[in-house]
Amino acid sequence: MPNETSRFETKPKSLIYLPGEGLQGEGIPSYILWENMTVESVQVSLGPPLRFKEIFNAESWEIHDNVITIRKVGIDGYIGLSFESSKVPPLEVMVPIKYLIYQPHGDTIKEVKRIRLFKPKLEIQVSAKEISINPDTGFVKGRIGIKNVGRGTLIMSISTTENSPTELKTPPEHREFAEKFASDLNEEMSNLAKEFPEFQPVWDEMMNWEKRNLIELSSEERDEFVVSINRLANILASNKDLLRRFAEAYAKAFARNIELIEAIKKFVSIYESLVSKDLLLINPFDEVDLSNERAEIVLKIIQTDKVFDTYEDVMMPKIQLSSSQATKVPIYKLFKWG
């Protein structure tokens, strides 16, 4: 007859987690779980472009040459790790991380995990020095080719340079919606802050960022903005009533501007089209006013990614614009996307 105790005997188990891929420049989480086993120490080795950032549930640990050794944990069975990644020249790079779990009597669990780190890259192709617009059909000939040849969404803003003979302008209906919506939202959030005083300083901080062009922030400012976003997320996550009222405040602000919703529908439609190509243009409806049927324009593309990392601005050559009659054309129509 089989031994009843052995039938129900629990076996040692361990689990090591590392995501399969991530954006160059973002934080990378990892953790180690174990049960029904004694662990004397854990060692984790990693190489560039990854580096150690934080460790959780460790009471005694040290790091040397990107090798982390944990000798004592707070709660048995868990170690949390966080790594930082930086951008490298290749669009994709595979980085191995080696995990060693040391047990009594010289037993060791060894496992190597690999993460693929990627980044976006903008590619511009100017096929002609003149772009012609048909004001009747809206057809644009000689469009500028633009695509993301890497991976991950590029967030972009297109503007004119200081020496550009022609400027871009935001259409009145979009400017009106943005200004009215921001005013109504701030009113709703101010009322929310009276009900939840702990929300006030966080919202004041977000309002300070709202006045800035986020895509033009310096590297240090972008880091500060990410901290502010995380602070807002944390306070909302910690209070379900506040989170519910926060969502309601946004809904009320939209409802108070329902007459301008058609402008937003067009905006969302263009967003969905570009995001499918890993490109997000934040000012697609800024337009060129061809009041004299011909114009010269010099464009600049400011770009970043979802972690607000720094990318070089793209300066474009002077482009001639022509039309058979006076017209206005949104900036997104001058480009061939993807």
Secondary structure, 3 states (H helix, E strand, C coil): CCCHHHHCCCCCEEEEECCCEEECCCCEEEEEEEECCCCCEEEEEECCCEEEEEEECEEEEEEECCEEEEEEECCCCEEEEEEEECCCCCCEEEEEEEEEEECHHHCEEEEEEEEEEECCCEEEECCCCEEEECCCCCCEECCEEEEECCCCCEEEEEEECCCCCCCCECCHHHHHHHHHHHHHHHHHHHHHHHHCHHHHHHHHHHHHHHCCCHHHCCHHHHHHHHHHHHHHHHHHHCCHHHHHHHHHHHHHHHHCCHHHHHHHHHHHHHHHHHHCCCEEECCCCCEEEECCCEEEECEEEEEECCCCCCCCCEECCCEEEEECCCEEEEHHHHEEEC
